[in-house]
Amino acid sequence: DAKTTQPPSMDCAEGRAANLPCNHSTISGNEYVYWYRQIHSQGPQYIIHGLKNNETNEMASLIITEDRKSSTLILPHATLRDTAVYYCIVRTSANTGNQFYFGTGTSLTVIP
Amino acid sequence: DTGVSQDPRHKITKRGQNVTFRCDPISEHNRLYWYRQTLGQGPEFLTYFQNEAQLEKSRLLSDRFSAERPKGSFSTLEIQRTEQGDSAMYLCASLADSYNEQFFGPGTRLTVL
């Protein structure tokens, strides 16, 4: 699975959009981009995933560049509860059974 | 609660002792994963089961580690002759074939004194 690069930390003001970047320049054509987050002392929580097209759900939006070498997770209106470590992962479809490779992620702090 | 559960949530043991952790996945999920997480790092893959078959093991899983999933339901992870370097959070996740999302349990935090 391709490797990802994320900034180690970011701050965001409460109520503003949080934009978390991820580079995955070696991504293959069949690899998906997944985002998980981990709030302190809890297990990781799924946020969103995508292949080529931009995706949106009730938690976030995922913007993938046309060349698929980078992506951005957008939390449209950050709240204090969004303070967490956010992991960007690329991997083949779940149907292959492969595990996730988590990096060190981005520690997002939402500031009141 | 229909999520992934893990037991115990915390375990303190002395070096050299054996410990066993249990994971109960979501009932219809046939895939089960174990991960280990140390402070400041993301989770690292240890092993993966599809039903009762252990299909993949990381090189992180030394001979002192063994995992089982009898009958393809709950799973256990045993660490023999624990070392201080085994201190970590041990996470379990499950997945159904038809989904892309791994559901994680709350983890078992192991401290080896």
Interface residues (C-beta under 8 A of the other chain):
Chain A: Y32 Y34 S41 Q42 G43 P44 Q45 Y46 H49 V85 Y87 S93 A94 N95 G97 N98 Q99 F100 Y101 F102 G103 T104 G105
Chain B: V4 R31 Y33 Y35 G40 Q41 G42 P43 E44 F45 Y48 Q50 L55 E56 L91 A93 L95 D97 Y99 N100 E101 Q102 F103 F104 G105 P106 G107
